[in-house]
Amino acid sequence: MSEIIFSHKPVLLAECIQALNIRPDGIYLDGTLGRAGHSREIAQRLTTGRLICVDRDQAALDAAQERLAPWKDRVTFVHSNFCRLDAILEGLHLSGVDGMLFDLGVSSPQLDDAARGFSYMADAPLDMRMDRSDSLTARTVVNQWPQEELRRILWQYGEERYASAIAGALVRARERRPVETTLELVELIKSAMPAAALREKQHPAKRSFQAIRIAVNDELGAVHQMIQEAVPRLRAGGRLAVISFHSLEDRIVKNGMAQFARGCTCPPDFPVCVCGKQPQIKVMTKKPIVSSAEELEENPRARSAKLRVAEKL
């Protein structure tokens, strides 16, 4: 475990720090604390400023206390989902902040803990909750959700070609007895796939596990709500920086930023504006920022990372 933590490299680190345009006396929020790689860089650039570190997983917050100890006088830890920005900031009596960073990648420590049920390589109870206080688990999704809903999430969230066959296999299996563990789930997924698919380089269960994890944690709903609550909470000149790794997340970020940058929503044939809507942000990235060749050589995981940045008007 310590080796994994030591080798962890925050994705697009230099680009994120530049994008946030950090002021030493500003207030910043890292909505996806994880292993605190981005937070360390923000915290050490503050003097009288403040950094709010948010994570759904209490274990991540506990581990970060040590990593951010040198700057503890300027760091506040919050156990919450990053989509609850209004509640988080109200709880801290803050009307707004000078910058927010969200790394939507799932590199946080719980993925390395086989017992949490995220891995298709180790046997564990079907869980996959990023926040263990949430009630919905992978076991509930696999054993109780209707076949059509299972097919939809496997296809939509996992882009799984064999979504219909896998959903059918899960429903037939659970009619005999509940599916309880990750490796049971892996075998059922494999049983529904043709032999050629099982020989592909990618693990046959990877896409299905991703889809179920996204559903359990409502990851796409959280990203949409985060954008809706983040923009109004930025102070003038404040920056919003979001790194996504999945095309569905990136589309939500791109469209959400475009919505706040648009302003007037009146039909084009109206002679004058009647909606009165003004642009709230300026999108700083016409195309998303991606990792350099040097970063990809060091960290192949960064290959799908896309950073989008907006500034509050």
C-alpha positions as CSV (number, residue, x, y, z in Angstrom):
1,M,0.0,0.0,0.0
2,S,2.8,2.5,0.9
3,E,4.5,1.8,-2.4
4,I,1.3,2.6,-4.3
5,I,0.8,5.9,-2.4
6,F,4.5,6.9,-2.9
7,S,4.3,6.3,-6.6
8,H,1.0,8.2,-7.1
9,K,1.4,11.2,-9.3
10,P,-1.3,13.9,-9.5
11,V,-2.5,14.2,-13.1
12,L,-1.9,17.5,-14.9
13,L,-0.4,19.0,-11.7
14,A,1.5,21.9,-13.2
15,E,-1.4,22.7,-15.6
16,C,-3.9,22.7,-12.7
17,I,-1.8,25.0,-10.5
18,Q,-1.4,27.4,-13.4
19,A,-5.1,27.2,-14.2
20,L,-6.1,28.1,-10.6
21,N,-4.0,31.3,-10.7
22,I,-3.5,30.9,-6.9
23,R,-3.4,34.0,-4.7
24,P,-1.6,33.5,-1.3
25,D,-4.5,35.1,0.5
26,G,-7.3,33.3,-1.4
27,I,-9.7,30.6,-0.5
28,Y,-9.6,27.4,-2.5
29,L,-11.4,24.2,-2.6
30,D,-10.1,20.8,-3.6
31,G,-13.4,18.8,-4.1
32,T,-11.7,15.5,-4.7
33,L,-8.9,15.3,-2.1
34,G,-7.9,11.6,-2.8
35,R,-4.2,11.3,-2.0
36,A,-3.7,15.0,-1.5
37,G,-1.3,15.5,-4.4
38,H,-3.0,18.6,-5.8
39,S,-3.8,19.8,-2.3
40,R,-0.2,19.8,-1.3
41,E,0.7,22.1,-4.2
42,I,-2.1,24.5,-3.4
43,A,-1.5,24.6,0.3
44,Q,2.1,25.5,0.0
45,R,1.3,28.5,-2.1
46,L,-1.0,30.0,0.5
47,T,0.1,32.4,3.3
48,T,-3.0,33.8,4.9
49,G,-5.3,31.9,2.5
50,R,-7.3,28.8,3.2
51,L,-7.7,25.4,1.5
52,I,-10.9,23.3,1.9
53,C,-10.3,19.6,1.2
54,V,-13.4,17.5,0.5
55,D,-13.7,13.8,0.0
56,R,-16.5,11.2,0.2
57,D,-14.2,8.7,1.8
58,Q,-13.2,9.2,5.4
59,A,-10.1,7.0,5.0
60,A,-8.8,9.5,2.4
61,L,-9.4,12.4,4.8
62,D,-7.6,10.5,7.6
63,A,-4.6,9.7,5.4
64,A,-4.3,13.3,4.2
65,Q,-4.1,14.8,7.7
66,E,-0.5,13.5,7.8
67,R,0.4,14.5,4.2
68,L,-0.9,18.0,4.7
69,A,0.4,18.4,8.3
70,P,3.0,21.1,7.4
71,W,0.2,23.4,6.3
72,K,-2.5,22.3,8.8
73,D,-3.1,25.9,9.9
74,R,-4.5,26.8,6.5
75,V,-6.4,23.5,5.7
76,T,-9.9,22.5,6.5
77,F,-11.1,18.9,6.0
78,V,-14.7,18.1,5.1
79,H,-16.3,14.6,4.7
80,S,-18.9,15.1,2.0
81,N,-19.7,14.5,-1.6
82,F,-18.2,17.3,-3.8
83,C,-21.7,17.8,-5.4
84,R,-22.9,19.3,-2.1
85,L,-21.0,22.5,-2.5
86,D,-23.7,24.8,-1.3
87,A,-24.1,22.9,2.0
88,I,-20.3,22.6,2.4
89,L,-19.7,26.3,2.0
90,E,-22.7,27.3,4.1
91,G,-21.4,25.0,6.9
92,L,-18.1,26.9,6.8
93,H,-19.9,30.3,6.7
94,L,-18.4,31.1,3.3
95,S,-20.3,32.8,0.6
96,G,-17.8,32.0,-2.1
97,V,-14.2,30.9,-3.0
98,D,-11.4,32.0,-5.3
99,G,-10.9,28.7,-7.0
100,M,-12.1,25.1,-7.2
101,L,-10.4,22.0,-8.4
102,F,-12.1,18.6,-9.2
103,D,-10.1,15.6,-10.3
104,L,-12.8,13.1,-11.3
105,G,-10.4,10.2,-11.6
106,V,-10.9,7.2,-9.4
107,S,-7.3,6.9,-8.1
108,S,-8.3,7.3,-4.5
109,P,-7.1,4.8,-1.8
110,Q,-10.3,2.8,-1.6
111,L,-9.7,1.4,-5.1
112,D,-6.4,-0.2,-3.8
113,D,-8.3,-1.8,-0.9
114,A,-9.5,-5.1,-2.3
115,A,-12.0,-5.5,0.5
116,R,-14.0,-2.5,-0.8
117,G,-15.2,-4.5,-3.8
118,F,-14.0,-2.2,-6.6
119,S,-11.6,-4.7,-8.0
120,Y,-12.3,-7.5,-10.5
121,M,-9.0,-9.1,-9.6
122,A,-9.6,-9.9,-6.0
123,D,-12.6,-11.6,-4.2
124,A,-14.6,-9.4,-1.9
125,P,-18.3,-8.6,-1.0
126,L,-20.0,-6.6,-3.7
127,D,-19.8,-3.1,-2.3
128,M,-18.1,-0.4,-4.4
129,R,-19.3,2.5,-2.2
130,M,-16.9,5.5,-2.2
131,D,-18.7,6.7,0.9
132,R,-19.4,3.8,3.3
133,S,-22.2,5.7,4.9
134,D,-24.2,5.6,1.7
135,S,-26.9,2.9,1.6
136,L,-26.7,1.7,-2.1
137,T,-24.2,-1.0,-2.8
138,A,-23.1,-3.0,-5.8
139,R,-24.9,-6.0,-4.3
140,T,-28.2,-4.1,-4.5
141,V,-27.6,-3.0,-8.1
142,V,-26.7,-6.5,-9.2
143,N,-29.4,-8.4,-7.3
144,Q,-32.4,-6.0,-7.3
145,W,-32.3,-3.6,-10.3
146,P,-34.5,-4.6,-13.3
147,Q,-32.8,-6.3,-16.2
148,E,-33.5,-3.3,-18.6
149,E,-31.9,-0.9,-16.1
150,L,-28.8,-3.2,-15.8
151,R,-28.5,-3.3,-19.6
152,R,-28.8,0.5,-19.7
153,I,-26.0,1.2,-17.2
154,L,-23.7,-1.4,-18.7
155,W,-24.1,0.0,-22.2
156,Q,-24.3,3.7,-21.2
157,Y,-21.7,3.9,-18.4
158,G,-19.4,1.1,-19.4
159,E,-19.9,1.1,-23.2
160,E,-20.1,-2.6,-22.9
161,R,-21.0,-4.3,-26.3
162,Y,-22.5,-7.4,-24.6
163,A,-24.6,-5.4,-22.1
164,S,-27.9,-7.2,-23.0
165,A,-26.3,-10.7,-22.6
166,I,-24.6,-9.8,-19.3
167,A,-27.8,-8.3,-17.9
168,G,-29.7,-11.4,-18.8
169,A,-27.0,-13.7,-17.2
170,L,-27.1,-11.7,-14.0
171,V,-30.9,-11.9,-13.7
172,R,-30.9,-15.7,-14.4
173,A,-28.2,-16.2,-11.8
174,R,-29.8,-14.2,-9.1
175,E,-33.1,-16.1,-9.5
176,R,-31.3,-19.1,-8.2
177,R,-29.4,-17.3,-5.4
178,P,-28.0,-13.8,-4.8
179,V,-24.7,-12.8,-6.3
180,E,-22.5,-12.0,-3.3
181,T,-18.9,-11.4,-4.4
182,T,-16.8,-9.7,-7.0
183,L,-15.3,-12.9,-8.4
184,E,-18.8,-14.4,-8.7
185,L,-19.8,-11.4,-10.7
186,V,-16.7,-11.7,-12.9
187,E,-17.5,-15.3,-13.7
188,L,-21.1,-14.4,-14.7
189,I,-19.9,-11.5,-16.9
190,K,-17.4,-13.8,-18.6
191,S,-20.1,-16.5,-19.1
192,A,-22.2,-14.1,-21.1
193,M,-19.4,-13.0,-23.5
194,P,-18.2,-14.8,-26.7
195,A,-14.8,-16.5,-26.6
196,A,-13.2,-13.9,-28.8
197,A,-14.1,-11.1,-26.3
198,L,-12.4,-13.1,-23.5
199,R,-9.2,-13.1,-25.4
200,E,-9.0,-9.3,-25.7
201,K,-6.2,-7.4,-24.0
202,Q,-8.6,-5.6,-21.6
203,H,-10.0,-7.6,-18.7
204,P,-13.5,-8.8,-19.7
205,A,-15.1,-7.4,-16.5
206,K,-13.5,-4.0,-16.6
207,R,-16.3,-2.2,-18.4
208,S,-19.1,-3.8,-16.4
209,F,-17.3,-3.0,-13.1
210,Q,-16.9,0.6,-14.2
211,A,-20.6,0.9,-15.1
212,I,-21.7,-0.6,-11.8
213,R,-19.4,1.7,-9.8
214,I,-20.6,4.8,-11.6
215,A,-24.2,3.7,-10.8
216,V,-23.6,2.9,-7.2
217,N,-21.9,6.3,-6.5
218,D,-24.1,8.3,-8.9
219,E,-20.9,9.7,-10.4
220,L,-22.5,11.4,-13.4
221,G,-25.3,13.0,-11.4
222,A,-22.7,14.3,-8.9
223,V,-20.7,16.0,-11.7
224,H,-23.8,17.7,-13.1
225,Q,-24.8,19.0,-9.7
226,M,-21.2,20.1,-8.9
227,I,-21.1,22.3,-12.0
228,Q,-24.5,23.8,-11.2
229,E,-23.4,24.7,-7.6
230,A,-19.7,25.6,-8.3
231,V,-20.2,28.4,-10.8
232,P,-22.5,30.6,-8.6
233,R,-20.1,30.1,-5.6
234,L,-17.0,31.4,-7.4
235,R,-15.9,35.0,-6.7
236,A,-15.2,37.4,-9.6
237,G,-12.0,36.3,-11.2
238,G,-12.1,32.9,-9.5
239,R,-11.3,29.8,-11.5
240,L,-13.0,26.4,-11.9
241,A,-10.7,23.6,-13.0
242,V,-12.1,20.1,-13.7
243,I,-10.2,17.0,-14.8
244,S,-12.3,14.2,-16.3
245,F,-11.3,10.7,-17.5
246,H,-14.5,9.5,-19.0
247,S,-16.2,10.8,-22.1
248,L,-19.6,11.0,-20.3
249,E,-18.1,13.1,-17.5
250,D,-16.2,15.3,-19.9
251,R,-19.4,16.0,-21.9
252,I,-21.3,17.1,-18.7
253,V,-18.4,19.4,-17.7
254,K,-18.2,20.9,-21.3
255,N,-21.9,21.4,-21.6
256,G,-22.3,22.8,-18.1
257,M,-19.6,25.3,-18.6
258,A,-21.0,26.3,-21.9
259,Q,-24.4,26.8,-20.3
260,F,-23.0,29.3,-17.8
261,A,-20.9,31.1,-20.5
262,R,-23.8,31.5,-22.9
263,G,-25.9,34.2,-21.2
264,C,-29.0,35.1,-23.2
265,T,-31.2,32.1,-24.0
266,C,-33.9,33.9,-26.1
267,P,-34.8,32.5,-29.5
268,P,-32.6,34.0,-32.3
269,D,-35.6,35.7,-33.9
270,F,-36.5,37.8,-30.8
271,P,-35.8,41.5,-31.5
272,V,-34.6,42.1,-27.9
273,C,-33.6,40.0,-25.0
274,V,-36.4,39.3,-22.6
275,C,-34.7,36.6,-20.5
276,G,-32.1,39.0,-19.0
277,K,-29.6,36.2,-18.5
278,Q,-25.9,37.3,-18.5
279,P,-22.8,35.1,-19.0
280,Q,-21.4,34.1,-15.6
281,I,-18.1,32.6,-16.7
282,K,-15.6,32.7,-19.5
283,V,-14.4,29.3,-20.7
284,M,-10.6,29.4,-20.8
285,T,-10.1,26.2,-22.7
286,K,-11.7,26.0,-26.2
287,K,-10.2,22.5,-26.3
288,P,-9.4,20.6,-23.1
289,I,-5.8,20.5,-21.8
290,V,-4.3,17.0,-22.1
291,S,-1.1,15.5,-20.7
292,S,2.3,16.1,-22.3
293,A,4.4,13.3,-23.8
294,E,6.7,13.5,-20.7
295,E,3.8,13.0,-18.3
296,L,2.4,10.1,-20.3
297,E,5.8,8.4,-20.2
298,E,5.8,8.7,-16.4
299,N,2.1,8.1,-15.8
300,P,0.3,6.2,-18.6
301,R,-2.9,6.5,-16.5
302,A,-3.1,10.2,-17.5
303,R,-3.7,9.3,-21.2
304,S,-7.5,9.9,-21.0
305,A,-7.3,13.0,-18.7
306,K,-8.9,16.2,-19.9
307,L,-8.7,19.5,-18.0
308,R,-11.3,22.2,-18.7
309,V,-11.0,25.6,-17.0
310,A,-13.4,28.5,-16.6
311,E,-13.1,32.0,-15.0
312,K,-15.9,33.8,-13.2
313,L,-16.9,37.1,-14.7
